[in-house]
């Protein structure tokens, strides 16, 4: 396998449209890296530049230490799995998987061995004589992955490979791809707009927005220590709650004023918020860090009214409204709510994140 390095890689299309701006990413040997972000953020363009399907406007791309900017795709020793599977409809599964090897004039015995090996890994031996139209979406996806495996490439590239599957099959297939990574010990780059896929599959996640990398890190670092409001809101399901507040000082304490309530800020954020007295900040708190407590002391809770109740079995998602903001809280399934109930939630301030209202950057604790 191989390392992949992008050094200040940019892509500008005709007309001056910048799809990717100065991307710096290092993907270590055998690492599973996920590029994630909303549609149009540049993640697929980045992947296609690694594949050689898009020219690089500026910067340098290295695969296994070799600069490959001008190297054609066939010489990069990569294999790509596409969103639409890209199988040849007139060929059997076996021939689809073997086609790339036949083009390279590999001996028949070696082709047979590689296809059998991949079919065994993916448990698709019984499908080898079928054609794509006789397969389900999940089976077609396995064949597309198998076609990549037989190549024994240095790098696997996945471009939203699960987006055409139903919800249940997506969960199954993402587990299978993660297991495949462990089994093959391969370098993999995976593109998705689904942050749940990113969180559950990636050793490292690259969050992109508007062609610019926002943050790179392991899933829990991105979840617990987002560098800005975009990352905080994009990573996590249900997403982080945000409240626009002003910072005040009274009675020797720092307070945030949301307009419908005031709350004292004690603990690790008391000092970092002092420079913001008289200014606005965005208060971010995740749904699981809102604790239902009808006996909470004044100045320690968020008062709200229940609007929507979503019982999910293991937990309940409760949508509440403060009068200025709608929030979502994760609650225990044994707590019963009715629409219109007045509720109190105490935020776990050790897990909260505050953001500068103007720059949207996380306020540093140090």
C-alpha positions in Angstrom: 0.0 0.0 0.0 1.1 3.7 0.0 0.9 7.1 1.6 -0.9 9.9 -0.3 0.1 13.5 0.2 -1.7 16.6 -1.1 0.4 19.7 -0.7 -1.5 23.0 -1.4 -3.6 21.3 -4.1 -6.1 23.5 -5.8 -8.6 23.1 -8.6 -9.9 26.1 -10.6 -12.3 25.4 -13.4 -12.8 27.6 -16.5 -14.4 30.8 -15.6 -12.5 31.1 -12.4 -14.7 28.8 -10.3 -12.5 27.5 -7.5 -13.6 24.0 -6.4 -10.7 23.2 -4.1 -8.4 25.7 -2.4 -4.9 24.8 -1.2 -5.8 21.4 0.3 -3.1 20.0 2.6 -3.8 16.3 3.5 -1.5 13.5 4.5 -3.0 10.0 4.3 -0.7 7.4 5.9 -0.1 3.9 4.7 -3.1 1.6 5.6 -5.2 4.6 6.8 -8.9 5.0 6.2 -9.6 8.6 5.5 -13.0 10.1 4.9 -13.6 13.3 3.0 -17.0 14.7 4.2 -19.0 17.9 3.6 -22.2 19.2 2.0 -22.8 18.9 -1.8 -20.4 21.2 -3.7 -17.8 21.4 -1.0 -15.0 20.0 -3.2 -14.7 16.5 -1.7 -15.4 14.6 -5.0 -13.1 16.9 -7.0 -10.3 16.2 -4.5 -10.8 12.5 -4.9 -10.9 12.8 -8.7 -7.6 14.7 -8.6 -6.0 11.9 -6.6 -7.4 9.5 -9.2 -6.1 11.5 -12.1 -9.6 12.1 -13.5 -9.2 15.9 -12.9 -6.2 18.0 -13.6 -4.5 19.8 -10.7 -4.5 23.6 -11.1 -1.7 24.1 -8.6 0.0 22.3 -5.8 1.6 18.8 -5.7 0.2 15.3 -5.3 2.4 12.4 -4.1 1.5 8.7 -4.1 4.1 6.5 -2.3 6.5 9.4 -2.3 6.3 10.0 -6.1 4.9 13.2 -7.6 2.0 12.1 -9.9 0.5 15.4 -11.0 1.1 14.6 -14.7 0.8 10.8 -14.4 -2.2 9.2 -16.2 -4.7 7.4 -14.1 -3.7 3.9 -15.3 -0.2 4.4 -14.0 -1.1 5.6 -10.5 -1.9 2.1 -9.2 -5.2 3.2 -7.7 -8.7 1.6 -7.9 -11.9 3.5 -7.7 -15.4 2.5 -6.7 -18.0 4.8 -8.1 -21.4 5.9 -6.9 -23.3 4.3 -9.8 -21.2 1.1 -9.7 -20.1 1.5 -13.4 -20.5 -2.2 -14.3 -20.7 -3.4 -17.9 -24.3 -4.6 -18.4 -23.4 -7.1 -21.1 -20.7 -8.9 -19.0 -21.1 -11.4 -16.3 -19.9 -10.6 -12.8 -16.8 -12.6 -13.4 -16.0 -10.7 -16.6 -16.7 -7.4 -14.9 -14.2 -8.2 -12.2 -11.6 -9.6 -14.5 -11.9 -7.0 -17.2 -9.1 -4.7 -15.9 -6.8 -7.6 -15.5 -7.4 -8.9 -19.0 -6.6 -5.4 -20.4 -3.3 -5.7 -18.6 -2.8 -9.1 -20.3 -2.4 -11.0 -17.0 -2.3 -14.8 -17.4 -5.7 -16.5 -17.1 -4.6 -18.6 -14.1 -3.7 -15.4 -12.2 -6.9 -13.7 -13.1 -8.9 -16.7 -12.0 -7.0 -16.8 -8.7 -7.6 -13.0 -8.0 -11.3 -13.1 -8.9 -11.9 -16.2 -6.7 -10.0 -14.5 -3.8 -12.1 -11.3 -4.1 -15.3 -13.3 -4.5 -14.5 -15.2 -1.4 -13.8 -12.0 0.6 -17.1 -10.5 -0.5 -19.1 -13.8 -0.5 -20.3 -13.4 -4.1 -19.1 -16.7 -5.6 -22.7 -17.7 -6.5 -23.1 -14.4 -8.5 -20.1 -14.8 -10.8 -22.2 -16.0 -13.8 -24.9 -13.5 -13.4 -25.2 -10.1 -15.2 -25.7 -6.8 -13.4 -29.4 -6.5 -14.2 -29.9 -9.7 -12.2 -28.4 -8.2 -9.1 -29.7 -6.1 -6.2 -28.1 -2.8 -5.4 -26.1 -4.3 -2.6 -24.9 -7.1 -4.8 -23.8 -4.7 -7.5 -21.9 -2.7 -4.9 -20.1 -5.8 -3.8 -19.1 -6.5 -7.4 -17.8 -3.0 -7.9 -15.7 -3.3 -4.8 -14.5 -6.8 -6.0 -13.4 -5.3 -9.3 -11.3 -2.9 -7.3 -9.9 -5.6 -5.0 -8.6 -7.8 -7.8 -6.3 -5.0 -8.9 -4.3 -5.2 -5.7 -3.9 -1.4 -5.9 -1.8 0.9 -3.7 -4.8 3.0 -2.9 -8.6 2.4 -2.9 -10.8 5.4 -3.7 -14.6 5.4 -2.9 -16.9 8.0 -4.3 -20.1 8.0 -2.3 -20.5 4.2 -2.9 -23.5 3.7 -0.6 -25.7 6.6 -1.6 -27.9 4.5 -3.9 -28.7 1.9 -1.3 -31.6 1.8 1.2 -31.0 2.8 4.8 -30.7 -0.8 6.2 -28.4 -1.9 3.4 -26.2 1.2 3.9 -25.6 0.3 7.5 -24.7 -3.3 6.5 -22.4 -2.2 3.7 -20.5 0.4 5.7 -19.7 -2.3 8.2 -18.6 -4.6 5.4 -16.3 -1.9 3.9 -14.8 -1.1 7.4 -14.2 -4.9 7.9 -12.7 -5.1 4.4 -10.2 -2.3 5.3 -9.1 -4.2 8.4 -8.7 -7.4 6.4 -6.8 -5.9 3.4 -4.8 -3.4 5.5 -5.2 -1.0 2.6 -4.9 2.7 2.1 -8.5 4.0 1.5 -9.9 7.4 0.7 -13.7 7.6 1.0 -16.0 10.4 0.0 -19.4 10.9 1.5 -21.9 13.7 2.5 -23.2 11.5 5.3 -21.5 12.4 8.6 -22.7 9.2 10.2 -20.7 7.2 7.6 -17.7 9.5 8.2 -17.9 9.0 12.0 -18.3 5.2 11.9 -15.8 4.4 9.2 -12.9 6.8 9.2 -9.6 6.6 11.1 -9.3 10.3 10.1 -11.9 12.7 8.8 -11.4 15.7 6.6 -14.3 18.2 6.8 -14.7 20.5 3.8 -16.8 23.5 3.0 -16.7 25.7 0.0 -13.6 24.0 -1.3 -11.7 24.7 1.9 -10.6 22.2 4.5 -12.2 23.2 7.8 -10.7 20.6 10.1 -8.8 17.3 10.0 -8.9 14.8 12.9 -10.1 11.5 14.3 -13.9 11.2 14.8 -14.0 11.9 18.5 -11.7 15.0 18.2 -14.0 16.5 15.6 -17.0 15.7 17.7 -15.7 17.0 21.1 -13.3 19.7 19.9 -14.7 21.3 16.7 -12.6 24.3 15.6 -15.6 26.3 14.3 -19.4 26.4 14.2 -19.6 24.7 10.8 -17.8 21.6 12.0 -19.7 21.5 15.2 -23.0 21.6 13.4 -22.1 19.2 10.6 -20.6 16.4 12.8 -23.1 14.7 15.0 -26.6 13.3 14.7 -28.8 14.9 15.9 -26.7 18.0 15.3 -25.4 20.4 18.0 -27.8 23.0 19.3 -26.8 26.7 19.0 -28.1 29.6 20.9 -27.3 33.2 20.2 -26.4 34.9 23.5 -24.7 38.0 25.0 -22.1 37.8 27.7 -22.6 39.8 30.9 -21.0 40.0 34.3 -23.0 40.3 37.6 -22.3 39.3 41.2 -18.8 38.3 40.4 -20.1 35.7 37.8 -20.1 35.5 34.0 -23.6 35.1 32.5 -25.0 34.4 29.1 -28.2 36.2 28.2 -30.4 34.5 25.6 -33.2 37.0 25.8 -35.7 34.6 27.4 -33.4 33.4 30.1 -30.0 34.0 31.8 -27.6 31.4 32.9 -24.4 31.5 35.0 -21.3 30.1 33.3 -19.0 28.5 35.8 -16.2 26.1 35.3 -13.8 26.0 32.4 -15.4 28.7 30.3 -15.7 31.4 33.0 -12.2 32.9 32.2 -12.2 32.5 28.4 -15.6 34.3 28.2 -14.4 37.4 30.1 -13.0 39.2 27.0 -16.5 38.8 25.5 -18.4 40.7 28.2 -20.7 43.0 26.3 -20.3 41.0 23.1 -22.3 38.2 21.5 -21.3 34.6 21.4 -22.9 31.4 20.1 -23.5 28.8 22.8 -23.2 25.2 21.4 -24.5 22.2 23.3 -25.1 18.7 22.0 -28.5 17.0 22.5 -27.1 14.4 24.9 -25.6 17.1 27.1 -28.9 18.6 28.0 -30.0 17.1 31.2 -33.7 17.1 32.1 -34.1 18.5 35.7 -37.3 20.1 36.8 -35.7 20.9 40.2 -32.8 22.8 38.8 -31.7 26.0 40.6 -32.4 29.4 39.1 -29.7 30.5 36.7 -28.5 27.0 35.9 -31.1 25.8 33.4 -32.7 26.4 30.0 -36.5 26.9 30.3 -38.5 25.7 27.2 -41.7 24.2 26.0 -42.0 20.8 24.4 -43.0 20.9 20.7 -42.2 17.6 19.1 -41.7 14.2 20.8 -39.9 11.4 18.9 -39.8 8.1 20.8 -37.0 5.9 19.3 -37.1 3.0 21.7 -33.6 3.3 23.3 -34.0 7.0 23.7 -36.4 9.9 23.0 -35.6 13.0 21.0 -37.5 16.0 22.4 -37.7 19.2 20.4 -38.3 22.2 22.6 -38.6 25.9 22.1 -37.2 28.7 24.4 -39.2 31.3 22.6 -36.1 32.3 20.5 -34.5 29.0 19.7 -35.6 25.5 18.9 -33.4 22.9 20.6 -33.3 19.1 20.5 -32.5 17.0 23.6 -31.8 13.3 23.9 -33.7 11.9 26.9 -34.2 8.6 28.6 -37.2 6.6 27.2 -38.8 6.3 30.6 -39.4 10.1 30.9 -42.8 10.9 29.5 -43.5 14.3 27.8 -46.6 15.9 26.3 -46.6 18.6 23.7 -46.8 22.0 25.5 -45.1 20.8 28.7 -42.9 23.3 30.4 -39.5 21.8 30.8 -36.1 22.6 32.3 -32.8 21.4 30.9 -29.4 21.8 32.6 -26.6 21.9 30.0 -23.4 20.1 30.9 -21.0 23.1 30.6 -18.0 20.8 30.6 -19.1 19.6 27.2 -20.3 22.9 25.9 -18.5 24.9 23.1 -18.7 28.6 22.7 -18.1 30.3 19.3 -17.2 33.9 18.5 -20.4 35.4 16.9 -18.5 37.2 14.2 -15.8 34.7 13.1 -17.7 31.5 14.2 -14.4 30.1 15.5 -14.4 28.1 18.7 -13.4 30.2 21.7 -10.1 28.8 23.0 -10.0 27.4 26.5 -6.2 27.9 27.0 
